[in-house]
């Protein structure tokens, strides 16, 4: 499915050719799974999506921030204690350029991963990340506690953060920068039920809203199991997203090795 102008939230896709078994070993599941956070609390917030109006979503309160779909920052929890938050998710970065800075507390290892992610992005898309000088709108890569890897969706204005725990790999950083560009998670696109089935019985009640189709999202081409923006197939080690085609290997979902062919195509269409 394609939406002219790429307004709203963008789901990514790719026509698939490879086939393999749908089963996975326990080790594979452990490496390719979302995980709940013991003791997590959730808050209902009102989120304004460009072209779709207000939507009531459930966000996790983690480290003082409201996180939607595990890694999309909606804002600071203490600033939105009344349960409302609005943002314009259609905002793009001008001139295909995202200014950035490094937080002084970032480790050398994480800086190297970020630099490699930037190199990969610039080698495969039209987007450029440049060291900030005096630009008003920019991202700051900063360390995060626990297992958090998160970022805001699109350009929100002023300084915005890409939060990176020690576990965040180069591919995960590319995923988070994808959100910063304006990309949403692939499995929330409106036509996803033609490609996958969500196994709600394997998803905790507090997390089920994170798997819902979002109004205002748009697909691009065929559903892309290989998108870097796709959720892993598993949640807490249980299969949560099942391809309708039994020949599709579930472990293709959630890869963080690099942008797929259609990831690159949609980014370049958004930033020509």
C-alpha positions as CSV (number, residue, x, y, z in Angstrom):
1,X,0.0,0.0,0.0
2,X,1.3,3.4,-0.8
3,X,0.3,6.8,0.4
4,X,1.0,9.8,-1.8
5,X,3.5,12.3,-0.4
6,X,4.4,9.9,2.4
7,X,2.4,12.0,5.0
8,X,1.9,10.6,8.4
9,X,3.7,7.6,9.7
10,X,5.5,5.4,7.3
11,X,5.5,1.6,7.3
12,X,8.1,-0.1,5.2
13,X,7.9,-3.1,2.9
14,X,9.6,-5.4,0.4
15,X,8.4,-8.1,-2.0
16,X,9.8,-11.3,-0.6
17,X,11.5,-14.1,-2.5
18,X,13.4,-16.3,0.0
19,X,11.7,-19.1,1.9
20,X,12.7,-21.2,4.9
21,X,11.2,-23.0,7.9
22,X,9.0,-21.1,10.4
23,X,10.3,-22.8,13.5
24,X,13.1,-21.3,15.6
25,X,15.4,-22.7,18.2
26,X,15.2,-21.5,21.8
27,X,18.5,-19.6,21.3
28,X,17.2,-17.9,18.2
29,X,14.0,-16.9,20.1
30,X,16.0,-15.5,22.9
31,X,18.1,-13.3,20.6
32,X,15.1,-12.2,18.6
33,X,12.5,-11.2,21.2
34,X,11.0,-8.2,22.8
35,X,11.0,-8.4,26.6
36,X,8.6,-7.0,29.2
37,X,10.0,-4.9,32.0
38,X,9.1,-6.2,35.5
39,X,7.2,-3.7,37.5
40,X,6.5,-1.5,34.5
41,X,3.7,1.1,34.7
42,X,1.7,2.4,31.8
43,X,-0.2,5.6,31.2
44,X,-2.9,6.5,28.7
45,X,-1.9,9.5,26.6
46,X,-3.5,11.4,23.8
47,X,-1.2,11.5,20.8
48,X,-1.9,13.7,17.8
49,X,-0.9,12.1,14.5
50,X,-0.8,14.4,11.4
51,X,-3.6,13.5,9.1
52,X,-5.3,11.2,11.6
53,X,-6.2,13.4,14.5
54,X,-6.0,12.4,18.2
55,X,-5.4,8.8,19.2
56,X,-5.5,7.3,22.7
57,X,-2.4,5.2,23.2
58,X,-0.9,3.4,26.1
59,X,2.7,4.4,26.9
60,X,5.2,2.8,29.3
61,X,6.7,5.1,31.9
62,X,10.4,4.3,32.0
63,X,13.3,6.4,33.3
64,X,11.0,9.4,33.4
65,X,9.9,9.2,29.8
66,X,6.8,8.0,28.0
67,X,7.7,5.2,25.6
68,X,5.3,4.0,22.9
69,X,5.9,0.6,21.2
70,X,9.0,0.1,23.4
71,X,11.3,2.7,21.9
72,X,9.4,5.7,20.6
73,X,9.7,8.7,23.0
74,X,6.5,10.6,23.3
75,X,7.9,13.0,25.9
76,X,8.8,13.4,29.6
77,X,6.4,11.6,32.0
78,X,6.5,14.5,34.5
79,X,5.4,17.0,31.9
80,X,2.4,14.9,30.8
81,X,1.1,13.6,34.1
82,X,-2.5,14.4,33.0
83,X,-2.3,11.9,30.2
84,X,-2.1,14.2,27.2
85,X,0.6,14.7,24.6
86,X,0.6,16.0,21.1
87,X,3.2,15.9,18.4
88,X,3.4,16.5,14.6
89,X,4.8,13.2,13.3
90,X,4.8,14.5,9.7
91,X,7.7,16.9,10.3
92,X,10.8,16.0,8.2
93,X,14.4,17.3,8.5
94,X,15.1,20.0,6.0
95,X,17.7,19.6,3.3
96,X,17.9,15.8,4.1
97,X,20.2,16.8,7.0
98,X,20.1,15.8,10.7
99,X,22.5,17.7,12.9
100,X,23.8,15.7,15.9
101,X,25.9,16.0,19.0
102,X,27.5,13.5,21.4
103,X,26.7,13.6,25.1
104,X,30.0,14.0,27.0
105,X,29.2,10.8,29.0
106,X,29.1,8.5,25.9
107,X,31.7,5.8,26.0
108,X,34.2,5.4,23.3
109,X,32.7,2.1,22.3
110,X,29.2,3.7,21.8
111,X,30.7,6.6,19.9
112,X,32.3,4.1,17.5
113,X,29.0,2.3,17.0
114,X,27.2,5.6,16.3
115,X,29.9,6.6,13.8
116,X,29.6,3.3,12.0
117,X,25.8,3.7,12.0
118,X,26.1,7.1,10.5
119,X,28.5,5.8,7.8
120,X,26.1,3.0,6.9
121,X,23.2,5.5,6.7
122,X,25.1,7.9,4.5
123,X,26.3,5.1,2.3
124,X,22.8,3.7,1.6
125,X,20.4,6.7,1.8
126,X,20.1,10.4,0.9
127,X,20.1,11.4,4.5
128,X,23.2,13.2,6.0
129,X,24.0,13.4,9.7
130,X,26.4,16.3,10.4
131,X,28.1,17.5,13.6
132,X,26.0,20.3,15.0
133,X,27.3,23.9,15.0
134,X,24.5,26.3,15.7
135,X,21.4,24.5,14.3
136,X,18.3,25.0,16.5
137,X,16.9,21.5,15.8
138,X,19.2,18.6,16.4
139,X,19.6,15.2,18.0
140,X,21.8,14.3,20.9
141,X,23.1,10.8,21.3
142,X,23.2,10.1,25.0
143,X,23.7,7.1,27.3
144,X,20.6,5.4,28.8
145,X,20.2,3.1,31.8
146,X,19.0,-0.5,31.7
147,X,18.2,-1.8,28.3
148,X,16.6,1.3,26.8
149,X,17.3,2.1,23.1
150,X,14.8,4.9,22.1
151,X,14.2,8.0,20.1
152,X,11.5,10.5,19.2
153,X,9.5,10.2,16.0
154,X,10.4,12.7,13.3
155,X,11.8,16.2,14.0
156,X,10.1,17.5,17.1
157,X,12.0,20.8,17.4
158,X,14.9,21.9,19.5
159,X,17.1,19.3,21.1
160,X,15.8,15.7,21.0
161,X,17.5,12.6,22.2
162,X,18.5,9.2,20.9
163,X,18.9,7.2,24.1
164,X,21.4,4.3,24.0
165,X,22.0,1.7,26.7
166,X,25.2,-0.4,26.5
167,X,23.3,-3.2,24.7
168,X,22.4,-1.0,21.7
169,X,24.2,-2.2,18.6
170,X,25.1,-0.3,15.4
171,X,22.0,-1.8,13.8
172,X,19.8,-0.7,16.7
173,X,21.2,2.8,16.4
174,X,20.2,2.7,12.7
175,X,16.7,1.6,13.8
176,X,16.4,4.5,16.2
177,X,17.7,7.0,13.7
178,X,15.0,5.6,11.4
179,X,12.4,6.8,13.9
180,X,14.1,10.1,14.0
181,X,13.7,10.4,10.3
182,X,9.9,9.7,10.7
183,X,9.7,5.9,10.2
184,X,7.3,3.9,12.3
185,X,7.3,0.1,13.0
186,X,6.5,-2.0,10.0
187,X,4.0,-4.3,11.8
188,X,1.7,-1.3,12.5
189,X,0.9,-0.6,8.8
190,X,-2.8,-0.7,7.9
191,X,-2.5,-3.8,5.6
192,X,-0.4,-5.9,8.0
193,X,-3.2,-8.4,8.6
194,X,-2.8,-9.6,5.0
195,X,0.8,-10.7,5.8
196,X,0.9,-11.6,9.5
197,X,-1.3,-12.7,12.4
198,X,-0.8,-11.2,15.8
199,X,-0.9,-13.9,18.5
200,X,-2.6,-11.8,21.2
201,X,-2.7,-14.7,23.6
202,X,1.1,-14.6,23.8
203,X,1.3,-10.9,24.5
204,X,0.7,-9.4,28.0
205,X,-2.4,-7.3,28.3
206,X,-0.4,-4.1,29.0
207,X,1.6,-4.6,25.8
208,X,-1.2,-5.5,23.4
209,X,-1.9,-1.9,22.4
210,X,1.7,-1.7,21.2
211,X,0.9,-4.2,18.5
212,X,-2.3,-2.4,17.2
213,X,-2.5,-0.9,13.7
214,X,-2.1,2.9,14.0
215,X,-4.4,5.3,12.3
216,X,-2.4,7.7,10.1
217,X,0.3,5.1,9.2
218,X,1.0,4.2,5.6
219,X,2.5,1.2,3.9
220,X,5.0,1.4,1.0
221,X,4.9,-1.5,-1.4
222,X,4.5,-5.1,-0.2
223,X,4.9,-6.0,3.5
224,X,8.6,-6.1,4.5
225,X,9.5,-8.9,6.8
226,X,13.2,-7.8,6.4
227,X,12.7,-4.2,7.5
228,X,15.0,-2.9,10.2
229,X,11.9,-1.2,11.5
230,X,10.0,-4.5,12.1
231,X,9.4,-5.9,15.6
232,X,11.0,-9.2,16.5
233,X,8.7,-12.2,16.1
234,X,8.8,-13.1,19.8
235,X,7.7,-11.4,23.0
236,X,9.3,-12.8,26.2
237,X,10.3,-15.9,24.2
238,X,6.8,-16.6,22.9
239,X,5.8,-16.2,19.2
240,X,3.8,-13.0,18.9
241,X,3.9,-12.3,15.2
242,X,3.2,-15.2,12.8
243,X,3.6,-14.9,9.0
244,X,0.5,-16.1,7.1
245,X,2.9,-17.8,4.7
246,X,4.3,-20.7,6.6
247,X,7.4,-20.7,4.4
248,X,8.5,-17.3,5.8
249,X,11.2,-17.7,8.5
250,X,10.0,-15.8,11.6
251,X,13.6,-14.9,12.4
252,X,13.7,-12.5,9.5
253,X,11.5,-10.2,11.5
254,X,13.4,-7.9,13.8
255,X,16.8,-8.0,12.1
256,X,19.2,-5.2,13.1
257,X,21.9,-5.7,10.5
258,X,21.1,-2.8,8.2
259,X,18.4,-1.2,6.2
260,X,16.5,-3.5,3.8
261,X,16.1,-2.6,0.1
262,X,12.7,-1.1,0.8
263,X,13.9,0.7,4.0
264,X,16.4,2.5,1.7
265,X,13.8,3.2,-1.0
266,X,11.2,4.7,1.4
267,X,13.9,6.9,3.2
268,X,15.1,8.2,-0.2
269,X,11.5,8.9,-1.2
270,X,10.9,10.8,2.0
271,X,14.2,12.6,1.6
272,X,14.8,13.0,-2.2
